[in-house]
Amino acid sequence: MMKRILISIAALGLLGLQGIAVAGDPAEMSETCIECHEIDEFEGMSAEEIAAATTEANANSKQMAKATADLSAEDLQAIIDYIAAEANK
Ligand code: HEC
């Protein structure tokens, strides 16, 4: 019984991920960030906090501005949501 419920939840999760994958896979896109950052760096931060810190870092660091320049706002948000979820697992 419990197992069946878990499988259903897993299936829903997969559907959700596929929905996002159409716009660009956040897990794949986040690898750009991981070239300079570690997921653990963002542990304890909410997606909102990471987004605010990203905006600030973009203004203060040329490297960061360059790293995010080619990303649409939607893609960047998807990456940040993904990183927040991974960092706080
Ligand atoms: C070329 C290297 C590089 C890449 C790629 C990069 N960053 Fe950064 N990032 C930096 C540097 C340099 C800083 C400013 C110094 C610092 O705080 O470590 C920074 C700072 C940040 C901060 C603020 C850290 C804090 O604790 O306040 C966040 C959040 C962040 N980056 C998110 C991202 C995300 C999301 C991506 C991917 C879209 C990304 N970075 C890609 C170099 C990079």
Backbone and ligand atoms as CSV (ligand in chain L), in Angstrom:
chain,resi,resn,atom,element,x,y,z
A,1,MET,N,N,0.856,-1.209,0.000
A,1,MET,CA,C,0.000,0.000,0.000
A,1,MET,C,C,0.886,1.252,0.000
A,2,MET,N,N,1.773,1.324,0.983
A,2,MET,CA,C,2.684,2.465,1.088
A,2,MET,C,C,3.529,2.575,-0.179
A,3,LYS,N,N,3.955,1.401,-0.649
A,3,LYS,CA,C,4.823,1.371,-1.818
A,3,LYS,C,C,4.102,1.971,-3.032
A,4,ARG,N,N,2.821,1.591,-3.156
A,4,ARG,CA,C,2.052,2.083,-4.305
A,4,ARG,C,C,1.926,3.603,-4.246
A,5,ILE,N,N,1.705,4.127,-3.062
A,5,ILE,CA,C,1.586,5.587,-2.913
A,5,ILE,C,C,2.915,6.246,-3.301
A,6,LEU,N,N,3.997,5.659,-2.846
A,6,LEU,CA,C,5.314,6.230,-3.160
A,6,LEU,C,C,5.563,6.235,-4.659
A,7,ILE,N,N,5.168,5.131,-5.309
A,7,ILE,CA,C,5.369,5.057,-6.762
A,7,ILE,C,C,4.548,6.142,-7.465
A,8,SER,N,N,3.344,6.362,-6.979
A,8,SER,CA,C,2.505,7.408,-7.582
A,8,SER,C,C,3.164,8.775,-7.434
A,9,ILE,N,N,3.695,9.011,-6.255
A,9,ILE,CA,C,4.348,10.303,-6.020
A,9,ILE,C,C,5.568,10.439,-6.947
A,10,ALA,N,N,6.318,9.337,-7.088
A,10,ALA,CA,C,7.491,9.366,-7.959
A,10,ALA,C,C,7.066,9.658,-9.399
A,11,ALA,N,N,5.967,9.058,-9.822
A,11,ALA,CA,C,5.499,9.265,-11.194
A,11,ALA,C,C,5.105,10.727,-11.397
A,12,LEU,N,N,4.441,11.296,-10.410
A,12,LEU,CA,C,4.066,12.711,-10.501
A,12,LEU,C,C,5.314,13.580,-10.617
A,13,GLY,N,N,6.323,13.231,-9.839
A,13,GLY,CA,C,7.568,13.976,-9.870
A,13,GLY,C,C,8.189,13.947,-11.253
A,14,LEU,N,N,8.166,12.781,-11.860
A,14,LEU,CA,C,8.739,12.638,-13.208
A,14,LEU,C,C,7.986,13.503,-14.202
A,15,LEU,N,N,6.665,13.491,-14.089
A,15,LEU,CA,C,5.852,14.306,-15.001
A,15,LEU,C,C,6.220,15.777,-14.831
A,16,GLY,N,N,6.376,16.177,-13.576
A,16,GLY,CA,C,6.725,17.565,-13.295
A,16,GLY,C,C,8.049,17.929,-13.928
A,17,LEU,N,N,9.017,17.042,-13.777
A,17,LEU,CA,C,10.344,17.298,-14.328
A,17,LEU,C,C,10.301,17.397,-15.842
A,18,GLN,N,N,9.506,16.534,-16.449
A,18,GLN,CA,C,9.412,16.567,-17.914
A,18,GLN,C,C,8.834,17.901,-18.379
A,19,GLY,N,N,7.897,18.418,-17.588
A,19,GLY,CA,C,7.298,19.701,-17.937
A,19,GLY,C,C,8.356,20.787,-17.992
A,20,ILE,N,N,9.268,20.756,-17.003
A,20,ILE,CA,C,10.320,21.765,-16.951
A,20,ILE,C,C,11.339,21.525,-18.072
A,21,ALA,N,N,11.602,20.235,-18.356
A,21,ALA,CA,C,12.645,19.876,-19.312
A,21,ALA,C,C,12.400,20.484,-20.690
A,22,VAL,N,N,11.151,20.782,-20.998
A,22,VAL,CA,C,10.834,21.370,-22.301
A,22,VAL,C,C,11.529,22.724,-22.460
A,23,ALA,N,N,11.572,23.478,-21.359
A,23,ALA,CA,C,12.158,24.815,-21.425
A,23,ALA,C,C,13.683,24.783,-21.298
A,24,GLY,N,N,14.257,23.598,-21.068
A,24,GLY,CA,C,15.688,23.483,-20.800
A,24,GLY,C,C,15.833,22.776,-19.471
A,25,ASP,N,N,16.677,21.769,-19.399
A,25,ASP,CA,C,16.793,20.954,-18.196
A,25,ASP,C,C,17.588,21.698,-17.122
A,26,PRO,N,N,16.945,22.079,-15.998
A,26,PRO,CA,C,17.631,22.858,-14.973
A,26,PRO,C,C,18.847,22.126,-14.409
A,27,ALA,N,N,18.743,20.792,-14.297
A,27,ALA,CA,C,19.872,20.032,-13.754
A,27,ALA,C,C,21.086,20.195,-14.669
A,28,GLU,N,N,20.825,20.126,-15.965
A,28,GLU,CA,C,21.909,20.258,-16.942
A,28,GLU,C,C,22.437,21.694,-16.959
A,29,MET,N,N,21.503,22.644,-16.958
A,29,MET,CA,C,21.911,24.050,-17.018
A,29,MET,C,C,22.691,24.464,-15.776
A,30,SER,N,N,22.366,23.850,-14.631
A,30,SER,CA,C,23.024,24.236,-13.380
A,30,SER,C,C,24.499,23.838,-13.384
A,31,GLU,N,N,24.886,22.964,-14.304
A,31,GLU,CA,C,26.293,22.567,-14.362
A,31,GLU,C,C,27.208,23.751,-14.674
A,32,THR,N,N,26.675,24.731,-15.375
A,32,THR,CA,C,27.433,25.964,-15.614
A,32,THR,C,C,27.838,26.585,-14.294
A,33,CYS,N,N,26.897,26.629,-13.372
A,33,CYS,CA,C,27.152,27.264,-12.078
A,33,CYS,C,C,28.156,26.440,-11.272
A,34,ILE,N,N,28.058,25.115,-11.413
A,34,ILE,CA,C,28.881,24.225,-10.598
A,34,ILE,C,C,30.352,24.262,-11.039
A,35,GLU,N,N,30.600,24.860,-12.200
A,35,GLU,CA,C,31.993,25.068,-12.605
A,35,GLU,C,C,32.715,25.969,-11.613
A,36,CYS,N,N,31.979,26.922,-11.044
A,36,CYS,CA,C,32.600,27.858,-10.093
A,36,CYS,C,C,32.085,27.683,-8.666
A,37,HIS,N,N,30.913,27.079,-8.523
A,37,HIS,CA,C,30.321,26.946,-7.190
A,37,HIS,C,C,30.139,25.481,-6.839
A,38,GLU,N,N,29.937,25.236,-5.542
A,38,GLU,CA,C,29.537,23.904,-5.108
A,38,GLU,C,C,28.119,24.000,-4.591
A,39,ILE,N,N,27.330,22.978,-4.856
A,39,ILE,CA,C,25.934,22.961,-4.393
A,39,ILE,C,C,25.871,23.244,-2.887
A,40,ASP,N,N,26.832,22.676,-2.135
A,40,ASP,CA,C,26.830,22.810,-0.667
A,40,ASP,C,C,26.913,24.266,-0.208
A,41,GLU,N,N,27.505,25.108,-1.082
A,41,GLU,CA,C,27.615,26.531,-0.775
A,41,GLU,C,C,26.251,27.147,-0.487
A,42,PHE,N,N,25.229,26.594,-1.118
A,42,PHE,CA,C,23.898,27.206,-1.048
A,42,PHE,C,C,22.996,26.523,-0.036
A,43,GLU,N,N,23.595,25.615,0.752
A,43,GLU,CA,C,22.831,24.908,1.768
A,43,GLU,C,C,22.251,25.899,2.773
A,44,GLY,N,N,20.981,25.719,3.105
A,44,GLY,CA,C,20.339,26.592,4.086
A,44,GLY,C,C,19.727,27.837,3.469
A,45,MET,N,N,19.962,28.049,2.171
A,45,MET,CA,C,19.378,29.216,1.500
A,45,MET,C,C,18.109,28.802,0.757
A,46,SER,N,N,17.091,29.634,0.831
A,46,SER,CA,C,15.878,29.380,0.061
A,46,SER,C,C,16.119,29.849,-1.372
A,47,ALA,N,N,15.236,29.439,-2.275
A,47,ALA,CA,C,15.352,29.870,-3.671
A,47,ALA,C,C,15.320,31.400,-3.759
A,48,GLU,N,N,14.481,32.022,-2.907
A,48,GLU,CA,C,14.377,33.490,-2.905
A,48,GLU,C,C,15.712,34.118,-2.515
A,49,GLU,N,N,16.340,33.525,-1.495
A,49,GLU,CA,C,17.615,34.073,-1.032
A,49,GLU,C,C,18.708,33.888,-2.086
A,50,ILE,N,N,18.706,32.733,-2.736
A,50,ILE,CA,C,19.713,32.501,-3.780
A,50,ILE,C,C,19.488,33.466,-4.940
A,51,ALA,N,N,18.220,33.703,-5.287
A,51,ALA,CA,C,17.912,34.619,-6.385
A,51,ALA,C,C,18.413,36.025,-6.059
A,52,ALA,N,N,18.171,36.467,-4.813
A,52,ALA,CA,C,18.613,37.798,-4.405
A,52,ALA,C,C,20.140,37.874,-4.413
A,53,ALA,N,N,20.786,36.810,-3.913
A,53,ALA,CA,C,22.250,36.784,-3.873
A,53,ALA,C,C,22.826,36.753,-5.288
A,54,THR,N,N,22.123,36.090,-6.214
A,54,THR,CA,C,22.577,36.034,-7.605
A,54,THR,C,C,22.529,37.432,-8.226
A,55,THR,N,N,21.435,38.138,-7.984
A,55,THR,CA,C,21.290,39.497,-8.514
A,55,THR,C,C,22.418,40.387,-7.994
A,56,GLU,N,N,22.685,40.260,-6.697
A,56,GLU,CA,C,23.734,41.064,-6.082
A,56,GLU,C,C,25.101,40.685,-6.662
A,57,ALA,N,N,25.333,39.372,-6.784
A,57,ALA,CA,C,26.624,38.903,-7.298
A,57,ALA,C,C,26.810,39.356,-8.750
A,58,ASN,N,N,25.718,39.369,-9.513
A,58,ASN,CA,C,25.808,39.816,-10.905
A,58,ASN,C,C,26.259,41.268,-10.988
A,59,ALA,N,N,25.829,42.058,-10.015
A,59,ALA,CA,C,26.185,43.478,-10.002
A,59,ALA,C,C,27.625,43.673,-9.528
A,60,ASN,N,N,28.112,42.752,-8.682
A,60,ASN,CA,C,29.422,42.938,-8.055
A,60,ASN,C,C,30.557,42.165,-8.711
A,61,SER,N,N,30.220,41.124,-9.449
A,61,SER,CA,C,31.257,40.263,-9.993
A,61,SER,C,C,31.104,40.120,-11.511
A,62,LYS,N,N,32.145,40.476,-12.232
A,62,LYS,CA,C,32.131,40.355,-13.690
A,62,LYS,C,C,31.955,38.903,-14.101
A,63,GLN,N,N,32.629,38.005,-13.335
A,63,GLN,CA,C,32.530,36.578,-13.632
A,63,GLN,C,C,31.089,36.098,-13.569
A,64,MET,N,N,30.388,36.533,-12.521
A,64,MET,CA,C,28.997,36.125,-12.339
A,64,MET,C,C,28.115,36.728,-13.424
A,65,ALA,N,N,28.320,38.000,-13.720
A,65,ALA,CA,C,27.515,38.656,-14.737
A,65,ALA,C,C,27.658,37.919,-16.068
A,66,LYS,N,N,28.889,37.512,-16.361
A,66,LYS,CA,C,29.162,36.793,-17.595
A,66,LYS,C,C,28.480,35.426,-17.591
A,67,ALA,N,N,28.536,34.751,-16.429
A,67,ALA,CA,C,27.987,33.392,-16.322
A,67,ALA,C,C,26.474,33.367,-16.514
A,68,THR,N,N,25.809,34.451,-16.158
A,68,THR,CA,C,24.347,34.466,-16.226
A,68,THR,C,C,23.820,35.278,-17.420
A,69,ALA,N,N,24.726,35.911,-18.161
A,69,ALA,CA,C,24.314,36.828,-19.228
A,69,ALA,C,C,23.456,36.148,-20.302
A,70,ASP,N,N,23.784,34.900,-20.627
A,70,ASP,CA,C,23.087,34.226,-21.726
A,70,ASP,C,C,21.816,33.502,-21.285
A,71,LEU,N,N,21.503,33.568,-19.995
A,71,LEU,CA,C,20.329,32.845,-19.493
A,71,LEU,C,C,19.108,33.755,-19.484
A,72,SER,N,N,17.967,33.202,-19.898
A,72,SER,CA,C,16.721,33.960,-19.771
A,72,SER,C,C,16.347,33.994,-18.291
A,73,ALA,N,N,15.500,34.926,-17.918
A,73,ALA,CA,C,15.060,35.033,-16.519
A,73,ALA,C,C,14.400,33.734,-16.076
A,74,GLU,N,N,13.650,33.097,-16.990
A,74,GLU,CA,C,12.958,31.843,-16.669
A,74,GLU,C,C,13.961,30.724,-16.406
A,75,ASP,N,N,14.981,30.632,-17.286
A,75,ASP,CA,C,15.985,29.582,-17.121
A,75,ASP,C,C,16.758,29.790,-15.820
A,76,LEU,N,N,17.132,31.037,-15.544
A,76,LEU,CA,C,17.891,31.325,-14.336
A,76,LEU,C,C,17.067,30.946,-13.104
A,77,GLN,N,N,15.784,31.281,-13.128
A,77,GLN,CA,C,14.913,30.941,-12.000
A,77,GLN,C,C,14.807,29.417,-11.847
A,78,ALA,N,N,14.693,28.716,-12.983
A,78,ALA,CA,C,14.595,27.249,-12.934
A,78,ALA,C,C,15.869,26.649,-12.334
A,79,ILE,N,N,17.020,27.211,-12.717
A,79,ILE,CA,C,18.300,26.740,-12.179
A,79,ILE,C,C,18.356,26.990,-10.674
A,80,ILE,N,N,17.947,28.186,-10.266
A,80,ILE,CA,C,17.980,28.548,-8.852
A,80,ILE,C,C,17.051,27.649,-8.038
A,81,ASP,N,N,15.861,27.372,-8.556
A,81,ASP,CA,C,14.934,26.467,-7.870
A,81,ASP,C,C,15.575,25.087,-7.715
A,82,TYR,N,N,16.231,24.644,-8.786
A,82,TYR,CA,C,16.874,23.332,-8.766
A,82,TYR,C,C,18.012,23.305,-7.731
A,83,ILE,N,N,18.845,24.338,-7.745
A,83,ILE,CA,C,19.982,24.402,-6.822
A,83,ILE,C,C,19.479,24.441,-5.371
A,84,ALA,N,N,18.433,25.229,-5.119
A,84,ALA,CA,C,17.879,25.322,-3.763
A,84,ALA,C,C,17.383,23.953,-3.306
A,85,ALA,N,N,16.709,23.230,-4.200
A,85,ALA,CA,C,16.184,21.903,-3.861
A,85,ALA,C,C,17.334,20.935,-3.587
A,86,GLU,N,N,18.363,20.967,-4.428
A,86,GLU,CA,C,19.510,20.061,-4.273
A,86,GLU,C,C,20.304,20.389,-3.007
A,87,ALA,N,N,20.519,21.682,-2.764
A,87,ALA,CA,C,21.347,22.106,-1.633
A,87,ALA,C,C,20.682,21.778,-0.301
A,88,ASN,N,N,19.355,21.737,-0.302
A,88,ASN,CA,C,18.634,21.530,0.963
A,88,ASN,C,C,18.026,20.136,1.074
A,89,LYS,N,N,18.528,19.198,0.293
A,89,LYS,CA,C,18.034,17.819,0.315
A,89,LYS,C,C,18.256,17.178,1.666
L,1,HEC,C1,C,32.894,31.911,-13.902
L,1,HEC,C2,C,32.584,31.560,-12.532
L,1,HEC,C3,C,31.144,31.603,-12.056
L,1,HEC,C4,C,30.062,30.964,-12.603
L,1,HEC,C5,C,30.021,30.103,-13.854
L,1,HEC,C6,C,28.933,31.259,-11.730
L,1,HEC,N1,N,29.334,32.043,-10.692
L,1,HEC,FE1,FE,28.189,32.645,-9.120
L,1,HEC,N2,N,29.767,33.700,-8.355
L,1,HEC,C7,C,31.032,33.784,-8.937
L,1,HEC,C8,C,31.813,34.761,-8.199
L,1,HEC,C9,C,33.251,35.171,-8.525
L,1,HEC,C10,C,30.974,35.259,-7.171
L,1,HEC,C11,C,31.289,36.349,-6.153
L,1,HEC,C12,C,32.208,35.902,-5.124
L,1,HEC,C13,C,31.540,34.947,-4.208
L,1,HEC,O1,O,30.619,35.339,-3.472
L,1,HEC,O2,O,31.938,33.738,-4.193
L,1,HEC,C14,C,29.706,34.550,-7.275
L,1,HEC,C15,C,28.650,34.684,-6.399
L,1,HEC,C16,C,27.428,34.018,-6.502
L,1,HEC,C17,C,26.355,34.082,-5.526
L,1,HEC,C18,C,26.399,34.835,-4.218
L,1,HEC,C19,C,27.021,33.952,-3.181
L,1,HEC,C20,C,26.628,34.362,-1.793
L,1,HEC,O3,O,26.765,33.495,-0.897
L,1,HEC,O4,O,26.220,35.507,-1.581
L,1,HEC,C21,C,25.340,33.305,-5.993
L,1,HEC,C22,C,23.999,33.034,-5.321
L,1,HEC,C23,C,25.762,32.755,-7.259
L,1,HEC,N3,N,27.047,33.204,-7.531
L,1,HEC,C24,C,24.982,31.954,-8.052
L,1,HEC,C25,C,25.381,31.453,-9.291
L,1,HEC,C26,C,24.509,30.721,-10.179
L,1,HEC,C27,C,23.041,30.396,-9.899
L,1,HEC,C28,C,25.256,30.405,-11.271
L,1,HEC,C29,C,24.806,29.674,-12.529
L,1,HEC,C30,C,23.763,30.288,-13.312
L,1,HEC,C31,C,26.597,30.947,-11.071
L,1,HEC,N4,N,26.626,31.568,-9.871
L,1,HEC,C32,C,27.653,30.788,-11.952
L,1,HEC,C33,C,31.473,33.069,-10.026
L,1,HEC,C34,C,30.677,32.286,-10.854
